[in-house]
Amino acid sequence: MAKKASGSTEKKAADKKGGKGNAKPEESADKKVRWKGGLKPATAVNVRHILCEKQSKALEALQKIQEGQRFDKVAQEYSEDKAKAGGSLGWQVRGAMVGAFQDAAFALQPSTVDKPILSPLVKTQFGYHIIMVEGRK
């Protein structure tokens, strides 16, 4: 009888695992990964930036955005790189950007050009960047 009892206990345990193991734990585990700990899961970001060689020009651009001007319009006016489409660099994966720029980009929450969430000024070998992220995946 002891074998029979343990066998039914194992079956009940397996039934419990099987009932919950379909999609629900994956969904809840996925939600925990997605929401708990914030922004860690992204492997790519849709990023825009404004690049200025001089810190004073970058600070001026930052001030314009903080006053309410659209990020893309300020980027067209102030940015000194080839990203003339409002500062858009498109989707960038980890490893495709320089260290400090990448760290700042992956730390940002997605936002829109009319209400951007900005990085502080990021200094790289290219100059000073103001960064915003439009999407994460």
Backbone hydrogen bonds in HBPLUS format (Angstrom, degrees):
<---DONOR---> <-ACCEPTOR-->    atom                        ^
c    i                          cat <-CA-CA->   ^        H-A-AA   ^      H-
h    n   atom  resd res      DA  || num        DHA   H-A  angle D-A-AA Bond
n    s   type  num  typ     dist DA aas  dist angle  dist       angle   num
A0005-ALA N   A0001-MET O   2.92 MM   4  6.15 160.8  1.96 155.1 159.7     1
A0006-SER N   A0002-ALA O   2.97 MM   4  6.21 164.7  2.00 150.3 154.2     2
A0007-GLY N   A0003-LYS O   2.87 MM   4  6.01 150.0  1.96 145.3 154.7     3
A0008-SER N   A0004-LYS O   2.99 MM   4  6.27 153.5  2.06 148.6 154.3     4
A0009-THR N   A0005-ALA O   2.97 MM   4  6.21 148.7  2.07 143.9 153.3     5
A0010-GLU N   A0006-SER O   2.85 MM   4  6.08 156.2  1.91 147.3 153.2     6
A0011-LYS N   A0007-GLY O   2.99 MM   4  6.21 150.9  2.08 140.5 148.7     7
A0012-LYS N   A0008-SER O   2.90 MM   4  6.11 157.3  1.95 144.5 150.1     8
A0013-ALA N   A0009-THR O   2.94 MM   4  6.16 158.9  1.98 148.8 154.7     9
A0014-ALA N   A0010-GLU O   2.85 MM   4  6.07 154.0  1.92 144.7 152.3    10
A0015-ASP N   A0011-LYS O   2.78 MM   4  6.04 153.1  1.85 148.7 156.5    11
A0016-LYS N   A0012-LYS O   2.92 MM   4  6.16 158.0  1.96 148.7 154.2    12
A0017-LYS N   A0013-ALA O   2.97 MM   4  6.23 160.7  2.01 147.6 152.8    13
A0018-GLY N   A0014-ALA O   2.77 MM   4  5.92 162.0  1.80 149.9 155.7    14
A0019-GLY N   A0015-ASP O   2.85 MM   4  5.95 157.8  1.90 149.6 155.0    15
A0020-LYS N   A0016-LYS O   3.19 MM   4  6.33 156.3  2.25 144.9 150.3    16
A0021-GLY N   A0017-LYS O   2.73 MM   4  5.54 130.1  1.98 143.5 158.2    17
A0027-GLU N   A0023-ALA O   2.92 MM   4  6.13 159.4  1.96 157.3 163.8    18
A0028-SER N   A0024-LYS O   2.86 MM   4  6.10 172.5  1.87 161.4 162.7    19
A0029-ALA N   A0025-PRO O   2.70 MM   4  5.71 156.1  1.76 144.3 152.4    20
A0030-ASP N   A0026-GLU O   2.73 MM   4  5.77 151.2  1.81 140.9 149.8    21
A0031-LYS N   A0027-GLU O   2.81 MM   4  6.08 155.6  1.87 150.6 157.4    22
A0032-LYS N   A0028-SER O   2.96 MM   4  6.17 156.7  2.01 144.5 150.6    23
A0033-VAL N   A0029-ALA O   2.98 MM   4  6.25 157.9  2.02 147.2 152.9    24
A0034-ARG N   A0030-ASP O   2.77 MM   4  5.97 156.7  1.82 149.0 156.5    25
A0035-TRP N   A0031-LYS O   2.72 MM   4  5.77 167.4  1.74 155.8 158.6    26
A0036-LYS N   A0032-LYS O   2.75 MM   4  5.03 137.1  1.93 126.4 140.6    27
A0038-GLY N   A0035-TRP O   3.31 MM   3  5.41 156.3  2.37 121.2 119.1    28
A0094-ARG N   A0043-THR O   3.28 MM  51  6.07 146.9  2.40 151.4 150.3    29
A0137-LYS N   A0044-ALA O   2.97 MM  93  5.35 155.8  2.03 149.9 149.6    30
A0045-VAL N   A0092-GLN O   2.91 MM  47  5.43 155.1  1.97 149.8 154.8    31
A0092-GLN N   A0045-VAL O   2.78 MM  47  5.43 160.1  1.82 150.7 155.2    32
A0046-ASN N   A0135-GLY O   2.86 MM  89  4.91 161.9  1.89 133.3 136.9    33
A0134-GLU N   A0046-ASN O   2.70 MM  88  5.34 166.5  1.72 170.4 172.5    34
A0047-VAL N   A0090-GLY O   3.12 MM  43  5.81 152.2  2.20 148.3 139.8    35
A0089-LEU N   A0047-VAL O   2.87 MM  42  5.65 170.9  1.88 161.5 160.1    36
A0048-ARG N   A0132-MET O   2.90 MM  84  5.37 168.4  1.92 159.7 160.3    37
A0132-MET N   A0048-ARG O   3.01 MM  84  5.37 162.2  2.04 148.2 148.6    38
A0049-HIS N   A0087-GLY O   2.84 MM  38  4.94 150.6  1.92 124.8 132.0    39
A0050-ILE N   A0130-ILE O   2.87 MM  80  5.09 140.4  2.03 138.7 150.5    40
A0130-ILE N   A0050-ILE O   2.92 MM  80  5.09 141.9  2.07 136.7 148.4    41
A0080-GLU N   A0051-LEU O   2.72 MM  29  5.60 158.6  1.76 155.3 162.7    42
A0052-CYS N   A0128-TYR O   2.88 MM  76  5.22 160.2  1.92 149.6 156.3    43
A0128-TYR N   A0052-CYS O   2.72 MM  76  5.22 175.7  1.72 162.4 160.8    44
A0058-ALA N   A0054-LYS O   3.21 MM   4  6.54 157.4  2.26 148.7 155.2    45
A0059-LEU N   A0055-GLN O   2.87 MM   4  6.11 157.9  1.92 155.8 161.7    46
A0060-GLU N   A0056-SER O   3.03 MM   4  6.22 147.9  2.14 139.6 148.3    47
A0061-ALA N   A0057-LYS O   3.00 MM   4  6.30 156.1  2.06 146.5 152.3    48
A0062-LEU N   A0058-ALA O   2.89 MM   4  6.14 158.5  1.94 148.8 155.1    49
A0063-GLN N   A0059-LEU O   2.95 MM   4  6.13 152.1  2.03 143.3 150.3    50
A0064-LYS N   A0060-GLU O   3.08 MM   4  6.40 153.3  2.16 146.3 152.9    51
A0065-ILE N   A0061-ALA O   3.13 MM   4  6.49 157.1  2.19 151.5 156.8    52
A0066-GLN N   A0062-LEU O   2.99 MM   4  6.24 160.2  2.03 149.1 154.9    53
A0067-GLU N   A0063-GLN O   2.93 MM   4  6.14 131.6  2.17 141.9 155.0    54
A0067-GLU N   A0064-LYS O   3.23 MM   3  5.08 131.7  2.47  90.1 103.0    55
A0069-GLN N   A0064-LYS O   3.17 MM   5  5.82 160.9  2.21 151.6 146.3    56
A0068-GLY N   A0065-ILE O   2.91 MM   3  5.21 157.7  1.96 108.4 115.6    57
A0074-VAL N   A0070-ARG O   3.11 MM   4  6.37 163.2  2.14 155.9 160.4    58
A0071-PHE N   A0113-VAL O   2.91 MM  42  4.91 168.4  1.92 142.3 142.1    59
A0075-ALA N   A0071-PHE O   2.86 MM   4  6.04 154.2  1.92 151.4 159.6    60
A0076-GLN N   A0072-ASP O   3.07 MM   4  6.24 154.2  2.14 140.4 146.2    61
A0077-GLU N   A0073-LYS O   3.19 MM   4  6.42 148.7  2.29 141.0 149.1    62
A0078-TYR N   A0074-VAL O   2.81 MM   4  5.91 161.0  1.85 157.3 162.1    63
A0079-SER N   A0075-ALA O   2.89 MM   4  4.98 151.8  1.96 129.7 138.7    64
A0084-LYS N   A0082-LYS O   2.78 MM   2  5.52 133.1  2.00 110.2  95.1    65
A0087-GLY N   A0083-ALA O   3.12 MM   4  4.78 134.0  2.34 134.3 140.8    66
A0086-GLY N   A0084-LYS O   2.76 MM   2  5.48 141.4  1.90 101.8  91.2    67
A0088-SER N   A0085-ALA O   3.30 MM   3  5.60 163.5  2.33 107.4 112.3    68
A0096-ALA N   A0093-VAL O   3.09 MM   3  5.70 160.8  2.13 138.9 140.6    69
A0102-GLN N   A0098-VAL O   2.81 MM   4  5.87 167.9  1.82 165.9 169.8    70
A0103-ASP N   A0099-GLY O   2.91 MM   4  6.11 166.2  1.93 157.7 161.3    71
A0104-ALA N   A0100-ALA O   3.09 MM   4  6.22 160.6  2.13 143.0 147.9    72
A0105-ALA N   A0101-PHE O   2.89 MM   4  6.09 162.5  1.92 153.9 159.3    73
A0106-PHE N   A0102-GLN O   2.96 MM   4  6.11 169.3  1.97 159.7 161.1    74
A0107-ALA N   A0104-ALA O   3.23 MM   3  5.17 141.2  2.39  96.0 107.1    75
A0108-LEU N   A0105-ALA O   3.34 MM   3  5.53 155.4  2.40 103.6 110.4    76
A0111-SER N   A0133-VAL O   2.79 MM  22  6.19 143.5  1.93 153.3 163.8    77
A0115-LYS N   A0112-THR O   3.18 MM   3  5.30 137.0  2.38 101.1 112.5    78
A0119-SER N   A0131-ILE O   2.96 MM  12  5.27 142.0  2.11 147.5 155.7    79
A0122-VAL N   A0129-HIS O   2.94 MM   7  5.00 158.7  1.99 141.1 147.8    80
A0129-HIS N   A0122-VAL O   2.81 MM   7  5.00 158.5  1.85 140.1 147.5    81
A0124-THR N   A0127-GLY O   2.90 MM   3  5.40 165.7  1.92 159.7 164.5    82
A0127-GLY N   A0124-THR O   3.20 MM   3  5.40 144.9  2.33 104.3 113.4    83
